Amino acid sequence: MNHPPGMPGMPGMPGMGGMASSVDTAGAVLFILWAVAMWAAVAVLAYANRGAVRPWLYKASVGLIGLGVVGQLGHFQEHVSQAGYWITHPMSPAWMTPWANSLSRGMGQIDTTKPSLGMEILHLTGNFIFLAGLVGIVLITKRASGHLQSRKWAKMGVWMQGIHGLEHVVLTLSVALGASRAIGLSTWFGAIPPGPALTTYRVWWHFVANLVGTGILALSLYHLWREKRAVKAGYGTVSAEPAPKAGADSVSATPEAAGTATSRPEGHQEPVTADGAEPAGSAETVLAGRTG
């Protein structure tokens, strides 16, 4: 059987192919469970946020976001590595890092008659881990009052990554259902024949999509850090307003100070020294000294 170049397990593809080991299988199972656990957490947090504030909601949301960030760092470096390999080997088949190839082999055991299925499932899973992290930012900012930049950027990321995730769903399903090649925007719906043209188009399509998505995630996290006080206030962990300043400002805000300020006659002016500075003591003390 002749397989198109540029897919895992194909002749001439560097670092790919071979039978799946127990390590490959374990890694694939754990990676898929990672994605399933994150989306289970999304469902629980979305439901719990509809009711009263619970102490664990904030920390659980932070954990969900953290797992999404870690997953996307690994996912994005894979696309960076693929783009870097293409720059030095533009006419060669597509390439995957050894750890990604291991996961791909493990996932490919679902149907060993479809050599590219494991790769498609791997990238599908990675994209949905990323999407869950973005949804986590939307959820954690839900209770905050006012317009948050972090929420705006996260929503933008959810829309973009949601569309990109659908692309991977279509690619995976087309291979799983028996198409001779993956069908989607990144393959021009199967119209580009296997070879350097298809490799180039697909490698750079997904690299650019992940570059933009990762940039949106970074901006959302940056604003989330700046707006963390407002976000925490929505969970009742801190006050929404900044703490009062200590020192003279605090003293002047006391009722006694306010009373002193309002008890002076209307139109009263404080005496000043020659250099324009107010003398020590209250106005009443100074006036009393002059008439005594």
N, C-alpha and C positions, 0 to 999 in steps of 0.2 A: 504494500500500500504506500503510495507516495503522499507525503505530508508537505504542506506549504512550509517554506522556511520562516524562521523568526518566531517559532513557537516552542514551548518547553518540550523536551524529549525528542527533538528533531535532530537528524544528523547535521553536523557542522555548526551547531549552536553552542558557543563556549559555555562551559560550566553547567550544562543542563542535561537532563535525561537520566536514565537509570531507574531502577526499582526503588520504591519508597521504603525507607527503613522505619523502625519503631520510633526513632526520634522525629522523623518527618511526620509520622502519623500523630504523635503526641502534640507536636507543635501546632499542627493544623487544627486539631480538636480544641486546644486551649485558645487559639486565636479566634475561632468561631464562637466559643463560649464567652470570650471577652466581649465580642460585639453583642451577643444575645443578652448578657448581663447588663450592658450599658443601656440597651433599649428597654429592658425590664425596669431599670432605674428611672428612665425617662417617663414611663407609664405611671410608676408609683408617685414620682414627684409631681407630675402634672395633676394627678388626682388629689394628692394631699394638699397642694397649693390652693385648691378650691375651698378648703375649709379654714379652720382656725390655725393660727401660727403654732407650729410645734418646734421644740428646740433643735431637733435633728435635721430639719429641712435645709437650713443654711449650709451646714457642714456636708450633708449628702450632696447638695448641688455643687459645692466646691470640689468634692471628690470626683463627681461626674465630669466636670470641666477638665480637671487635671488628667484624667484617663484619656479624654479626647485629645488633649494637647500632646501627650506622650505618643498616642497612636498616630497622630498626624505628623509628628516629627519623623517617626520611622517611615511612614508612607511617603512623605515628601522627599526624604533623602534617597528613596528608591528611584523616584522619577529624576532627581538630580543626577544620580549615578547612571541611569539609562541615557540621559541627554549627554552627559560627559563621554560615555562610551561611544555614542553616535558621532560626536565631534571628531574622535580619533579613528573611528571605523565606520564612515558613512555608508559604505557599500556592504557592510556585514549584516547578518540577521540581528534582530533585537536581542538584548542581553538583560539578564536579571542578576542581582547580587546573590551570593551563595545562600544567605538566610532566606531570601524570598524564593529562591529555587527550591529549597527544602520544604517550605510551606506549600508551594505549588504542587510538588510531588505528592505530599500528604493529602491535599485536597483533591488531587486528580484521581485518587482511588475510588471516588464516587462512580466514575465511569472511565475505565482505562482505555476504552476504544476511542475516546475523544481527547487527544493529547493536549489541546489548549484549554480544556475545561478547568483544570486546576488553577491556571494563571488567571482566568476570568473570575473565578470564585474568590481568589486572593484579593484582587483589586476591588471587587465588589464589597468584600468584607471591610477592607481598609477604608473605603469611602464612607461606609455606614458608621464606622467608629468615629470618623471625623465629624460626620453630620450630627451624631448624638452629642458630641462635645459642644457644638454650636447651639444646639437646642438647650443644652444645660445653661448657657449664658442667658438665653431668652427666659428660661424658667426662674433663674436666681434673681433677675431684675424685675420680675412680675409685680412684686409687692412694693417696690420703690415708688415714691411719689415724684411727679415731675417728668420732664423729658430727659432721658438718659442717652448719651451718645453710644454707650456700650450696647444698649438694647437695639438701637438703630442699626449699628454695624452687624450685630449678631443676626438680626432678622434678614439683613441683606445676604449674609453668608448662608443662612438656612435656605433661602430661595435659590441661590446660585448652586450650592452643593446638593440641594435636592434635585435640581435639573441634571447635574453631573452624575448623581447617583442613579437616576433613571436611565441615563446612557449606559451605565454599567449593568443595570438590570437587563436591558435589551441585548447587550453584547453577550452576557452570560446565558440568557435564555435561548438565544439564537444558536449558540454552540450546543447547549444541552438538548435542544430539540432536533439536532442533526444537521444543521446548516454546514456547508463545506467550509465556511469561514465566518468569523464573527461579523454581525451586521449592526451597524450603528453609525453615528456621526463621525466617529474617529476612524472608520473604515470606508467612509463615503457610501454607507449602506451596501457594502460588499462589492462595489463597482471597481475598486482598485485591486488589481491582481496582486498576489503575494510577491514580494521582492523589495528592493531598496526604496521604491516610491511609497509603498504601504508602510514600511518600517519608519521612514522619515516622518510621514504625515501623522502616524499614530503616536510615535514617541513625543513629538513636539506638541501635538494637540493636548495630551494629558499633562505634559510638563507645564504648559502655560496655564491650563485650568487649575492645577494644584498650586502654582505660583500665586495666582490671583486669590484663590481661596485661602491660602495660608497668610497672605497679606491682610485680608479682611479679618481673619482670626486674630492676628497680631494687633491690629487696630482696636478690635473689640476688647481684647484683654488689657490693652493700655488704658482705655477709657474706664474699664471695670475697676482697675486699680485706683484710678483717680476718683471714681465715684463710689468707692467701697463704703464710705460712711453713710451715704444715702441708701445703699443697698442693705447694709446691716440694720439701719433704722427700720426698714420694712419688716424685719424679723424681731424687732424689739430688743436687739442686743446693745444698741447705742442710741443716743439722742440724735435727731435729725439736724439740730442746730449746733454750731460749734460751742465749746465751753466758754464761759465768760472769762475775760482777761483778769489776771490777778494784779494787785497793786492799787494804784490811785484810782483807776477806772472803776474797780470794784467798790472802793470806799464811797466814791461819789454817787454810786447807784443805790446806796442804802437809803431807807426812809428818812433817817435823821438828816442826812446830807441834803436830800430833796427838800425836806421841810425848811432847812436853813436858807436854801436858795430861793424858796418861794415866799419867805417871811419878810424879805426886805421891801421897803417902800418902792412904789412904782416910780420910775425915773431916777432912782438912786444910782450914783456913780461911785466907784471905789476910788479913793485917793491914790495917787501914784507919786513916785519919787521923781527926781529930776531926770533920771536916765530912763524913765518910762516903766520901771518895775514897781509892782505892788509892794507896799511895806508888809512886814511880818505881822500876823495877827488879823483879827476880823476888823471890818470897817468901824463897828461900834466901839471897839477897844481904842482904836486910833483917835476917833472923835472925842471919846471920853478923856483921853490924855491931854488933848488940846484945850479942853474947857475946864480941866480940874485945877 
